[in-house]
Amino acid sequence: MTTFKDRFHEQQERQAAAYADWLPGWRNRRTRRRVAVAWLIAALAAIGLSTVAGSPDSTVLLVWMVLLLITIMLQLLNKVLTNNMGERSARLLDERELALRGRSSYVGFLVATWSMIAAAVAFAATPIGRLPLAPFVVLMSLGMLAANTPSALLAWQLPDDEPDPIAEGDSRG
């Protein structure tokens, strides 16, 4: 009889195996870094626009929403290219991957903390907080930045996957 914990771990292993087959030609350091930079540019642009996109009838809000969707798509692509290492169970990762994930998660925590402090100061010291949607738009943009920081750092730091010599038929000694 299997326990709930065993079934949960089996489900995680199946999900990790499913990610491993997506976009195999894109899983190199160069492509991962390009996607991480594109995500960072989109996230920072969304944060920049969020300070003026607080009015419900402005076209800037529509542009912000498009940027937010682009950021979300790039965030999902980062997760696929890093094989969702930032959110996988520790029992599915080796020691090197655990160390990378730990460092990336810590930086993500710092980004989240300092971005919320910056938002609080901005709301208190500027007229941004008086716009109808400004708090939501600013906090949503900062949340998107903080949520994907660990995956983007992993995408930047992970080395290229080495081909499996057994799977490729390599008969080196």
Disulfide bonds with the S-S distance in Angstrom:
none
